[in-house]
Amino acid sequence: MAATPASGAYSCETAERTREWMEALAYFLRRHRPLLEAHVVNFFKGRLWELVDAEWMECLRREPVESLLKLPSGCVQEHWPATLREFVLTARSLVIPREQKAPQSLVSDIHVAPIGTVLAQGMNSKKKHEIENLAAVVHAIAKKCGAKTVVDVGSGQGYLAQSLSFEYQLPVVAIDASSHHASVTIARAERIKKHYAAKCVEKQLLMVPRTVTCHVLSSDTLAAVTLDACKDDHGEHVRETKASTKKITQIQEPTQGSPPLILAGLHACGDLSVNMLRVFVSCEQVKALVSVGCCYNLLSEDSNEGTDTCPGFPMSKAAKLSELVLGKSIRDLACQSAERWRNLTMDIAVQNFDVHAFRAAFQMVLEKYFPEVSRLSPSIGRQGKALRRQRLRKVVESQMTTEKSDDFSCSTLKEQNKNANDVDSVIYGVDTGPDDIHHNACQKFTLFKDFTLSGLGRLGCGSVEDSHLLEIWKDVQPFSEYIGPFWCLRAALGPLVETYILLDRLLYLQERSNLVEALLFPLFDPTISPRNMAILQECGRLSSLLETFSISAQNSSRCHENDGACTSDDDGSASTWTLRAVAALPSSNPYPDLHTRRCTVKPPVNSSCFSPMQPAVAERGNEWHTALDLEAPTLVLGHGGAMD
């Protein structure tokens, strides 16, 4: 009977709880670092199956494929070794829950509208699912926080930008590094505009995304491009704009009356998602953020070389102090999806395992016959999909007629070794067996040979004789049955790596202030879109917190803890106000024993901001001037969370 793990006891509701979760993750990942770093390409070369407990491997190699596919999801069998069950269940308990939540749990009045056929042109079902949910959330949050313009970061072909513009009538600036994407976005928007124009009343303007082509190499660049693109709009949208490439020489300073913005990103690649967080922290025009990241393998990582750059990982102070180093191979593992594994068919899973075996055996070919190429750790591209299509085609054809080419391949192999029975015993793990087993085994070698020849061609290497390839295949084939179990164990660690990266980003925001809302939210169905976790942050938490307080001006010689009275300076250099608790403090408050604290407002300020029973925040121009005077370093109640 299979068992599944209980729900984890970890939480990221506060910075302290997030740090506890990350510490547990770091401890577990360090314990299993050899497995994390063991790339399946070197499976045969490095005898990587020996990194895993021999009892585990012997158990898992006899398991049906269906059980292996459920392992990354935390499903264990009672007959497995106790240590293996503990590994799987502990790993799963550390993974952030990914089941999709209803967007209404974010904003009660949100409505996810299905995308019409015109807007859906060019979208596959996955993209359509993502755009429908993300666009609805961005629209609701923009409305809630008063943002006048949406900046779509890493906009690609403009699906999100156009949905927000045409369906929700929001001004959008679409930023992407590819001029081709910008051209596609503009052309697509023109086609869609014709459809919507026919539905509009006379003289009604259509929202059409403005496109900006720019390589965003840092958060400073992104901030500059964002402000520069929006500074002339003031909430009114540009109807037609050609794609342009801009060279950013300095950060644009916000101007009086600059429109409030919301940053949105659907699978913004690598550091782009990270730069969005930094822009939110540093740019007061940005009132909210909705970011779904991806491509963790492309993140920059702190190499402790003393550079001045801001790496994509780690971001938080706690992660930096932890000194957990990931590296590209481990970050690449973070893209593994337990949900996708669980939903694979047995045939596709076996084909995937075979492809991994072919790639690992191909590495042995390079090592033996092209060592100078092997030392360069070359990439041969994604041959797996083509190979799987080839296998499927052969399976279909074999059901209709006998494959003469396969018969020829089998006979050729027999001729290459006079003692065919010995070859069969070594290669296929059996004595001369039924024709269908022999045929299937011959087919596997044929596929390995095709894989190898294709790979050598891509690398510009010469060919290798079939007899030499057969010799390598004979050497590695007995261990190929370990690849499936090995890869599933590694895949079980992938979601932990992603969880650590996501929590690092969340904690980066939480470390700035516990008074600004930041959360991780599973926005998509993970079986459809595996990278489904959105980071959301908005300034609304500040106002919701202050709704539990009233402010009153008191003339008194000193502060009284009970009645909230505070001294008012007579020289006019500062007016001192007091936050008085009139309701229970939020559970996330870092100072649970805090009842009242002095609040100092520096002049000049707009006096109309201050009256009894009004929130204790004043704004002059684009600056906030209210601060809590605490024993700990001052927490500034202000824009976008720039609070240390």
C-alpha positions as CSV (number, residue, x, y, z in Angstrom):
1,M,0.0,0.0,0.0
2,A,1.3,3.4,-0.9
3,A,1.6,6.2,1.7
4,T,1.7,9.9,1.2
5,P,3.3,12.5,3.5
6,A,1.3,14.6,5.9
7,S,1.1,18.3,5.3
8,G,4.3,20.0,6.2
9,A,4.7,22.0,9.4
10,Y,6.5,24.8,7.7
11,S,5.2,28.3,7.0
12,C,6.4,31.5,5.3
13,E,3.9,33.9,6.9
14,T,6.6,35.8,8.7
15,A,10.3,36.3,8.1
16,E,11.2,34.2,11.2
17,R,9.1,31.3,9.9
18,T,10.6,31.6,6.5
19,R,14.1,31.5,7.9
20,E,13.3,28.3,9.9
21,W,12.0,26.7,6.7
22,M,15.1,27.7,4.7
23,E,17.4,26.4,7.5
24,A,15.7,23.0,7.4
25,L,15.9,22.9,3.6
26,A,19.6,23.9,3.6
27,Y,20.4,21.1,6.2
28,F,18.6,18.5,4.0
29,L,20.2,19.6,0.8
30,R,23.7,19.6,2.3
31,R,23.2,16.0,3.5
32,H,22.3,14.9,-0.1
33,R,24.6,17.1,-2.0
34,P,26.4,14.3,-3.8
35,L,23.1,13.2,-5.3
36,L,22.2,16.8,-6.2
37,E,25.5,17.3,-8.0
38,A,25.5,14.0,-9.8
39,H,24.6,14.8,-13.4
40,V,23.0,11.8,-15.2
41,V,25.2,12.5,-18.2
42,N,28.1,11.0,-16.2
43,F,26.0,8.1,-14.9
44,F,28.1,5.3,-16.5
45,K,31.4,7.2,-16.5
46,G,31.2,8.0,-12.8
47,R,29.3,4.9,-11.7
48,L,26.8,7.2,-10.1
49,W,24.5,4.5,-8.9
50,E,27.1,3.8,-6.2
51,L,26.3,7.2,-4.6
52,V,23.0,5.8,-3.5
53,D,22.4,3.2,-0.8
54,A,22.7,-0.2,-2.5
55,E,19.6,-1.4,-0.6
56,W,17.6,1.5,-2.1
57,M,18.8,0.8,-5.6
58,E,18.1,-2.9,-5.4
59,C,14.6,-2.2,-4.1
60,L,13.8,0.5,-6.7
61,R,15.1,-1.3,-9.7
62,R,12.4,-4.0,-9.1
63,E,9.6,-1.5,-8.7
64,P,7.0,-1.0,-11.4
65,V,7.5,2.2,-13.4
66,E,4.3,3.6,-12.0
67,S,5.7,3.6,-8.4
68,L,8.9,5.3,-9.6
69,L,6.9,8.1,-11.2
70,K,5.0,8.8,-7.9
71,L,8.2,8.9,-5.8
72,P,8.9,12.6,-6.5
73,S,5.4,13.4,-5.2
74,G,6.2,11.7,-1.9
75,C,4.4,8.4,-2.4
76,V,6.2,5.5,-0.7
77,Q,5.6,1.7,-0.5
78,E,5.4,-0.1,2.8
79,H,8.0,-2.7,1.7
80,W,10.6,-0.1,0.9
81,P,13.6,0.2,3.3
82,A,12.7,2.5,6.3
83,T,15.6,4.9,5.4
84,L,14.2,5.2,1.8
85,R,10.7,6.0,3.1
86,E,12.1,8.6,5.5
87,F,14.1,10.2,2.7
88,V,11.1,10.5,0.4
89,L,8.6,11.7,3.0
90,T,11.0,14.2,4.6
91,A,11.9,15.6,1.2
92,R,8.2,16.1,0.4
93,S,7.4,17.7,3.7
94,L,9.9,20.4,2.9
95,V,8.4,21.3,-0.5
96,I,6.1,24.4,-0.7
97,P,2.5,23.3,-1.5
98,R,1.8,23.8,-5.2
99,E,-1.8,22.9,-5.6
100,Q,-3.6,25.7,-7.4
101,K,-5.6,28.1,-5.2
102,A,-8.6,30.1,-6.4
103,P,-7.6,33.7,-7.2
104,Q,-10.6,34.8,-5.2
105,S,-8.7,33.9,-2.1
106,L,-6.4,36.9,-3.0
107,V,-9.1,39.4,-3.9
108,S,-12.7,38.4,-3.2
109,D,-14.3,40.1,-6.1
110,I,-11.9,38.9,-8.8
111,H,-13.3,37.3,-11.9
112,V,-11.3,35.1,-14.2
113,A,-12.7,35.7,-17.6
114,P,-12.0,33.1,-20.3
115,I,-10.0,34.4,-23.2
116,G,-11.9,34.8,-26.4
117,T,-10.8,33.2,-29.7
118,V,-9.3,36.4,-31.1
119,L,-7.0,37.0,-28.1
120,A,-6.2,33.3,-27.9
121,Q,-4.7,33.2,-31.3
122,G,-1.3,31.5,-31.2
123,M,-1.7,30.4,-27.6
124,N,-1.5,26.7,-26.6
125,S,-3.7,25.4,-23.8
126,K,-0.9,26.0,-21.2
127,K,-0.4,29.6,-22.2
128,K,-4.1,30.3,-22.3
129,H,-4.5,28.9,-18.7
130,E,-1.6,31.1,-17.5
131,I,-2.8,34.3,-19.2
132,E,-6.4,33.9,-18.0
133,N,-5.4,33.6,-14.4
134,L,-2.5,36.0,-14.3
135,A,-4.3,38.8,-16.2
136,A,-7.3,38.6,-13.8
137,V,-5.0,38.8,-10.8
138,V,-3.0,41.7,-12.2
139,H,-6.2,43.6,-13.1
140,A,-7.6,43.1,-9.6
141,I,-4.5,44.1,-7.8
142,A,-3.9,47.1,-10.0
143,K,-7.5,48.3,-9.2
144,K,-7.0,47.6,-5.5
145,C,-3.7,49.6,-5.2
146,G,-4.6,52.3,-7.7
147,A,-1.9,51.5,-10.2
148,K,-2.5,53.3,-13.5
149,T,0.0,51.5,-15.7
150,V,1.1,47.8,-15.9
151,V,4.7,47.1,-16.9
152,D,4.9,43.6,-18.5
153,V,8.5,42.5,-17.9
154,G,9.8,39.9,-20.3
155,S,6.7,40.2,-22.4
156,G,7.6,37.8,-25.1
157,Q,5.0,37.9,-27.9
158,G,2.8,40.1,-25.8
159,Y,0.1,37.7,-24.8
160,L,-0.3,39.0,-21.2
161,A,0.1,42.7,-22.3
162,Q,-2.6,42.3,-25.0
163,S,-5.0,40.6,-22.6
164,L,-4.6,43.3,-20.1
165,S,-5.0,46.0,-22.7
166,F,-7.9,44.7,-24.8
167,E,-9.8,42.6,-22.2
168,Y,-9.3,44.8,-19.1
169,Q,-8.6,48.2,-20.7
170,L,-5.4,48.7,-18.7
171,P,-2.5,50.8,-20.1
172,V,0.5,48.4,-20.6
173,V,4.2,48.9,-21.3
174,A,5.7,45.6,-22.7
175,I,9.4,45.2,-22.1
176,D,11.4,42.5,-23.9
177,A,15.0,42.0,-25.0
178,S,14.0,40.6,-28.4
179,S,13.2,43.1,-31.2
180,H,11.6,40.2,-33.0
181,H,9.2,39.7,-30.1
182,A,8.4,43.4,-30.2
183,S,7.6,43.2,-33.9
184,V,5.4,40.2,-33.3
185,T,3.6,41.9,-30.4
186,I,2.9,45.0,-32.5
187,A,1.7,43.1,-35.5
188,R,-0.5,40.8,-33.3
189,A,-1.9,43.8,-31.5
190,E,-2.9,45.5,-34.8
191,R,-4.8,42.4,-35.8
192,I,-6.6,42.2,-32.5
193,K,-7.4,45.9,-32.5
194,K,-9.4,45.6,-35.7
195,H,-11.6,43.0,-34.0
196,Y,-12.1,45.1,-30.9
197,A,-12.5,48.4,-32.9
198,A,-15.7,47.0,-34.5
199,K,-17.2,46.4,-31.0
200,C,-16.3,49.9,-29.6
201,V,-18.6,52.8,-29.4
202,E,-17.8,55.8,-31.5
203,K,-14.6,57.7,-30.6
204,Q,-13.7,55.2,-27.8
205,L,-10.0,54.7,-27.7
206,L,-8.5,51.3,-27.6
207,M,-5.7,50.3,-25.2
208,V,-2.8,49.0,-27.2
209,P,0.4,47.9,-25.5
210,R,3.5,50.1,-25.9
211,T,6.6,48.0,-26.7
212,V,10.1,48.7,-25.5
213,T,13.1,46.6,-26.6
214,C,15.8,46.6,-24.1
215,H,18.3,44.1,-22.6
216,V,17.6,44.4,-18.9
217,L,21.0,43.6,-17.3
218,S,20.3,44.9,-13.9
219,S,17.5,46.3,-11.6
220,D,18.8,49.8,-12.3
221,T,18.3,49.3,-16.0
222,L,14.8,47.9,-15.5
223,A,13.9,50.8,-13.2
224,A,15.2,53.3,-15.7
225,V,13.4,51.7,-18.7
226,T,10.1,51.5,-16.7
227,L,10.1,55.1,-15.6
228,D,11.3,56.4,-18.9
229,A,8.6,54.4,-20.8
230,C,5.8,55.6,-18.4
231,K,6.8,59.2,-17.5
232,D,5.0,60.7,-20.5
233,D,1.8,58.7,-20.3
234,H,0.4,59.7,-16.9
235,G,-2.1,56.9,-17.2
236,E,-3.1,57.6,-20.8
237,H,-2.1,55.0,-23.3
238,V,-0.2,55.2,-26.5
239,R,-2.3,53.9,-29.4
240,E,0.5,53.1,-31.8
241,T,4.2,52.8,-31.0
242,K,7.0,51.2,-33.0
243,A,9.5,49.0,-31.2
244,S,12.6,50.9,-30.1
245,T,15.9,50.0,-28.7
246,K,17.0,52.4,-25.9
247,K,20.5,52.8,-24.4
248,I,20.1,53.6,-20.7
249,T,22.8,55.9,-19.4
250,Q,21.3,56.9,-16.1
251,I,18.3,56.2,-13.9
252,Q,15.4,58.4,-14.5
253,E,14.4,60.2,-11.4
254,P,10.6,60.1,-10.7
255,T,8.8,63.3,-11.4
256,Q,5.9,64.9,-9.6
257,G,2.7,63.2,-10.6
258,S,4.3,60.2,-12.2
259,P,1.7,57.5,-12.5
260,P,1.7,54.6,-10.0
261,L,2.8,51.3,-11.6
262,I,2.4,47.6,-11.2
263,L,5.1,45.2,-12.4
264,A,4.0,41.9,-13.9
265,G,6.0,39.1,-15.3
266,L,5.0,35.7,-16.6
267,H,8.0,33.4,-16.5
268,A,10.4,36.2,-16.7
269,C,13.7,34.4,-17.3
270,G,16.6,34.1,-14.9
271,D,17.7,37.3,-13.2
272,L,14.8,39.2,-14.8
273,S,12.4,38.0,-12.1
274,V,14.9,39.0,-9.4
275,N,15.4,42.5,-10.9
276,M,11.7,43.0,-10.7
277,L,11.8,42.5,-6.9
278,R,14.7,44.9,-6.5
279,V,12.9,47.6,-8.6
280,F,9.8,47.2,-6.4
281,V,11.9,47.8,-3.4
282,S,13.7,50.8,-4.8
283,C,11.1,52.5,-7.0
284,E,8.3,54.3,-5.2
285,Q,6.1,54.5,-8.3
286,V,5.8,50.7,-8.2
287,K,2.8,50.0,-6.0
288,A,2.5,46.2,-6.5
289,L,4.3,43.3,-8.1
290,V,3.1,40.0,-9.5
291,S,6.0,37.8,-10.7
292,V,6.1,34.2,-11.8
293,G,9.7,33.1,-12.4
294,C,11.4,30.4,-14.3
295,C,14.8,29.3,-15.8
296,Y,16.6,28.9,-12.5
297,N,19.6,27.5,-14.3
298,L,20.1,31.0,-15.9
299,L,20.2,32.8,-12.5
300,S,23.5,34.4,-11.7
301,E,24.9,33.2,-8.4
302,D,27.2,34.8,-5.9
303,S,30.7,33.3,-6.3
304,N,32.1,35.2,-3.3
305,E,34.6,36.9,-5.6
306,G,34.0,40.3,-4.1
307,T,32.3,41.7,-7.2
308,D,29.9,44.6,-6.9
309,T,27.2,42.9,-8.9
310,C,23.9,41.9,-7.3
311,P,23.4,38.2,-8.0
312,G,20.1,36.5,-8.7
313,F,20.9,34.1,-5.9
314,P,21.2,34.4,-3.0
315,M,19.1,37.6,-2.4
316,S,18.2,37.4,1.3
317,K,20.5,38.2,4.2
318,A,19.7,34.8,5.8
319,A,20.6,32.9,2.6
320,K,23.8,34.7,2.2
321,L,24.8,33.9,5.8
322,S,23.9,30.3,5.2
323,E,26.4,30.1,2.4
324,L,24.5,27.3,0.6
325,V,26.0,27.2,-2.9
326,L,23.9,25.7,-5.6
327,G,25.6,25.9,-9.0
328,K,24.1,25.6,-12.4
329,S,23.5,21.8,-12.3
330,I,21.6,22.0,-9.0
331,R,19.6,25.1,-10.1
332,D,18.7,23.2,-13.3
333,L,17.3,20.4,-11.2
334,A,14.9,23.0,-9.6
335,C,12.9,22.9,-12.8
336,Q,11.8,19.3,-12.2
337,S,8.0,18.9,-11.6
338,A,6.7,16.2,-9.4
339,E,3.2,16.8,-10.9
340,R,4.6,16.2,-14.4
341,W,6.4,13.0,-13.3
342,R,3.2,11.7,-11.7
343,N,1.2,12.2,-14.9
344,L,3.6,10.6,-17.4
345,T,2.5,7.4,-19.1
346,M,4.6,4.3,-18.6
347,D,5.7,4.2,-22.2
348,I,6.9,7.8,-22.2
349,A,8.6,7.3,-18.9
350,V,10.5,4.3,-20.2
351,Q,11.5,6.2,-23.3
352,N,12.8,9.0,-21.1
353,F,14.9,6.6,-19.1
354,D,16.2,5.1,-22.3
355,V,17.2,8.6,-23.6
356,H,19.1,9.3,-20.4
357,A,20.9,5.9,-20.9
358,F,21.8,6.8,-24.5
359,R,23.1,10.2,-23.4
360,A,25.2,8.7,-20.6
361,A,26.5,6.0,-23.0
362,F,27.3,8.6,-25.6
363,Q,29.5,10.4,-23.0
364,M,31.5,7.1,-22.8
365,V,32.0,7.3,-26.5
366,L,33.3,10.8,-26.3
367,E,35.5,9.9,-23.3
368,K,37.1,7.0,-25.2
369,Y,37.3,8.3,-28.8
370,F,37.1,12.1,-28.5
371,P,38.6,13.0,-25.1
372,E,39.5,16.5,-26.1
373,V,35.8,17.2,-26.9
374,S,34.6,15.4,-23.7
375,R,36.7,17.8,-21.6
376,L,34.8,20.7,-23.0
377,S,31.5,19.3,-21.5
378,P,29.7,19.9,-24.8
379,S,25.9,20.2,-25.3
380,I,24.4,18.2,-28.1
381,G,21.0,19.8,-28.0
382,R,17.7,18.3,-27.2
383,Q,17.7,15.0,-29.1
384,G,15.3,13.3,-26.8
385,K,12.1,14.6,-28.4
386,A,13.2,13.6,-31.9
387,L,14.3,10.2,-30.6
388,R,11.0,9.7,-28.9
389,R,9.1,10.6,-32.0
390,Q,11.3,8.1,-33.9
391,R,10.5,5.4,-31.4
392,L,6.8,6.1,-31.6
393,R,6.8,6.0,-35.4
394,K,8.6,2.7,-35.3
395,V,6.1,1.2,-32.8
396,V,3.2,2.2,-35.0
397,E,4.9,0.9,-38.1
398,S,5.8,-2.4,-36.4
399,Q,2.1,-2.9,-35.6
400,M,1.3,-2.7,-39.3
401,T,4.2,-4.7,-40.8
402,T,7.5,-6.2,-39.9
403,E,10.4,-3.8,-39.9
404,K,12.9,-5.1,-42.4
405,S,15.5,-2.5,-41.3
406,D,15.3,-3.8,-37.7
407,D,15.6,-7.4,-38.9
408,F,18.7,-6.3,-40.8
409,S,20.1,-4.5,-37.8
410,C,19.7,-7.6,-35.7
411,S,21.3,-9.8,-38.2
412,T,24.1,-7.4,-38.7
413,L,24.8,-7.3,-34.9
414,K,24.9,-11.1,-34.9
415,E,27.4,-11.2,-37.7
416,Q,29.7,-8.8,-35.8
417,N,30.1,-11.5,-33.1
418,K,30.2,-15.1,-34.0
419,N,29.2,-16.1,-30.5
420,A,25.8,-14.5,-30.7
421,N,24.5,-16.2,-27.5
422,D,27.3,-14.7,-25.5
423,V,26.6,-11.2,-26.9
424,D,22.9,-11.6,-26.1
425,S,23.7,-12.7,-22.6
426,V,25.9,-9.6,-22.0
427,I,23.8,-7.0,-23.8
428,Y,20.3,-8.1,-23.0
429,G,20.8,-9.8,-19.6
430,V,19.3,-13.1,-20.8
431,D,20.3,-16.1,-22.8
432,T,18.9,-16.4,-26.3
433,G,15.3,-15.5,-25.6
434,P,12.0,-14.9,-27.4
435,D,12.1,-13.1,-30.7
436,D,10.2,-10.1,-29.4
437,I,12.7,-9.5,-26.5
438,H,15.6,-9.9,-29.0
439,H,13.9,-7.6,-31.4
440,N,13.3,-4.9,-28.7
441,A,16.9,-5.2,-27.5
442,C,18.2,-4.8,-31.1
443,Q,16.0,-1.8,-31.5
444,K,17.5,-0.2,-28.4
445,F,21.0,-0.6,-29.7
446,T,19.9,0.8,-33.1
447,L,18.5,3.8,-31.3
448,F,21.6,4.3,-29.3
449,K,23.7,4.1,-32.5
450,D,21.4,6.7,-34.2
451,F,21.6,8.9,-31.1
452,T,25.4,8.7,-31.1
453,L,25.8,9.4,-34.8
454,S,23.5,12.4,-34.5
455,G,25.4,13.7,-31.5
456,L,28.8,13.3,-33.2
457,G,27.5,15.1,-36.2
458,R,26.3,18.0,-34.1
459,L,29.7,18.3,-32.5
460,G,31.6,18.0,-35.8
461,C,33.3,14.8,-34.8
462,G,34.1,11.8,-37.0
463,S,32.2,8.6,-37.0
464,V,32.8,5.5,-34.8
465,E,32.5,2.0,-36.1
466,D,29.5,0.0,-35.1
467,S,31.6,-2.7,-33.5
468,H,33.1,0.0,-31.1
469,L,29.7,1.3,-30.3
470,L,28.5,-2.2,-29.6
471,E,31.4,-2.8,-27.2
472,I,30.5,0.3,-25.2
473,W,26.8,-0.6,-25.1
474,K,27.7,-4.1,-23.8
475,D,29.7,-2.5,-21.0
476,V,27.0,-0.1,-19.8
477,Q,23.8,-2.0,-20.5
478,P,23.8,-4.1,-17.3
479,F,23.7,-0.9,-15.3
480,S,21.1,1.0,-17.4
481,E,18.2,-0.4,-15.2
482,Y,19.5,1.8,-12.4
483,I,18.9,5.0,-14.4
484,G,15.2,5.2,-13.7
485,P,15.5,4.9,-9.9
486,F,18.5,7.2,-9.8
487,W,16.7,9.9,-11.9
488,C,13.5,9.7,-9.8
489,L,15.5,10.1,-6.5
490,R,17.2,13.2,-8.0
491,A,13.8,14.5,-9.3
492,A,12.5,14.3,-5.7
493,L,15.1,16.8,-4.7
494,G,14.3,19.3,-7.5
495,P,11.2,20.8,-5.8
496,L,13.3,21.4,-2.6
497,V,15.8,23.5,-4.6
498,E,13.0,25.5,-6.2
499,T,11.4,26.0,-2.8
500,Y,14.7,27.3,-1.4
501,I,15.1,29.8,-4.3
502,L,11.5,31.0,-3.9
503,L,11.7,31.4,-0.2
504,D,15.0,33.3,-0.6
505,R,13.2,35.8,-2.8
506,L,10.3,36.0,-0.4
507,L,12.6,36.5,2.6
508,Y,14.4,39.3,0.7
509,L,11.1,41.2,0.7
510,Q,10.2,40.2,4.2
511,E,13.5,41.4,5.5
512,R,12.8,44.9,4.2
513,S,9.7,45.1,6.4
514,N,7.0,43.0,8.0
515,L,4.6,45.9,7.3
516,V,4.4,45.4,3.5
517,E,2.6,42.3,2.2
518,A,4.6,39.7,0.4
519,L,3.4,36.2,-0.3
520,L,3.9,33.1,-2.5
521,F,0.8,32.0,-4.3
522,P,0.2,28.9,-6.5
523,L,-1.6,30.7,-9.3
524,F,-1.7,28.0,-12.0
525,D,-2.5,24.3,-12.1
526,P,0.9,22.7,-11.7
527,T,0.0,19.8,-14.0
528,I,-0.5,22.4,-16.7
529,S,2.1,24.9,-15.8
530,P,4.8,23.5,-13.4
531,R,6.3,26.9,-12.7
532,N,3.1,28.0,-11.0
533,M,4.3,30.0,-7.9
534,A,3.7,33.7,-8.1
535,I,5.4,36.2,-5.8
536,L,3.0,39.0,-5.0
537,Q,3.8,42.2,-3.1
538,E,1.8,45.3,-2.6
539,C,1.7,48.3,-0.4
540,G,-1.8,47.4,0.8
541,R,-0.5,45.7,3.9
542,L,0.6,49.0,5.2
543,S,-2.9,50.5,5.0
544,S,-4.5,47.3,6.3
545,L,-2.2,47.4,9.3
546,L,-2.9,51.1,10.0
547,E,-6.6,50.5,9.8
548,T,-6.2,48.9,13.3
549,F,-4.8,52.2,14.7
550,S,-6.0,55.8,15.2
551,I,-3.7,58.8,15.5
552,S,-4.2,61.7,17.8
553,A,-2.2,64.8,18.6
554,Q,-1.6,65.3,22.3
555,N,0.1,68.1,24.2
556,S,1.9,66.6,27.1
557,S,5.3,66.7,28.7
558,R,6.0,63.0,28.1
559,C,4.6,59.8,26.6
560,H,2.3,57.6,28.6
561,E,2.2,53.9,27.6
562,N,-1.4,53.6,28.6
563,D,-3.0,56.7,27.1
564,G,-0.7,57.2,24.2
565,A,0.1,60.9,25.0
566,C,3.3,62.2,23.6
567,T,5.4,65.4,23.7
568,S,4.9,68.0,20.9
569,D,8.0,70.0,20.1
570,D,7.4,73.7,20.3
571,D,10.2,74.8,18.0
572,G,8.4,73.4,15.0
573,S,11.3,71.2,14.0
574,A,9.1,68.2,14.4
575,S,5.6,67.3,15.4
576,T,5.4,64.2,17.5
577,W,2.4,61.9,17.1
578,T,1.4,58.6,18.7
579,L,0.0,55.4,17.3
580,R,-2.7,54.2,19.6
581,A,-3.8,50.5,19.3
582,V,-7.5,50.3,19.1
583,A,-7.6,46.6,17.9
584,A,-5.5,43.6,18.1
585,L,-2.2,43.8,16.3
586,P,-1.7,41.5,13.3
587,S,-0.2,38.1,14.2
588,S,2.7,38.9,12.0
589,N,3.7,41.9,14.0
590,P,7.4,41.5,15.0
591,Y,6.8,43.3,18.3
592,P,3.8,41.5,19.9
593,D,4.3,43.4,23.1
594,L,4.0,46.8,21.4
595,H,1.0,48.9,22.5
596,T,2.1,52.4,21.6
597,R,5.2,53.9,20.0
598,R,6.2,57.4,19.2
599,C,5.7,58.5,15.6
600,T,7.8,61.5,14.4
601,V,6.8,63.5,11.4
602,K,9.4,65.8,9.9
603,P,8.3,69.1,8.4
604,P,7.4,70.4,6.0
605,V,4.4,68.2,5.4
606,N,0.9,68.7,4.2
607,S,-1.0,69.3,7.4
608,S,-4.2,68.1,5.8
609,C,-2.7,64.6,6.1
610,F,-3.1,64.8,9.8
611,S,-6.3,64.8,11.7
612,P,-7.7,62.6,14.5
613,M,-8.6,59.1,13.5
614,Q,-6.6,59.3,10.2
615,P,-3.9,56.8,9.4
616,A,-0.4,57.8,10.6
617,V,1.2,58.3,7.2
618,A,2.0,61.6,5.6
619,E,3.2,62.2,2.1
620,R,5.0,65.2,0.7
621,G,5.6,65.0,-3.0
622,N,6.8,61.5,-3.5
623,E,8.3,61.0,-0.1
624,W,6.9,59.4,3.0
625,H,7.8,61.1,6.3
626,T,6.4,58.9,9.0
627,A,8.6,56.6,11.0
628,L,8.2,54.4,14.0
629,D,10.8,55.1,16.7
630,L,11.7,51.6,17.9
631,E,14.6,50.2,19.9
632,A,15.5,48.2,16.8
633,P,16.7,50.0,13.6
634,T,14.0,52.4,12.5
635,L,11.3,50.9,10.3
636,V,10.1,53.5,7.8
637,L,6.5,53.3,6.9
638,G,6.7,54.1,3.2
639,H,6.5,53.3,-0.4
640,G,7.1,49.9,-2.0
641,G,8.9,48.4,1.0
642,A,12.3,50.2,0.9
643,M,12.7,49.7,4.6
644,D,15.8,48.4,6.2
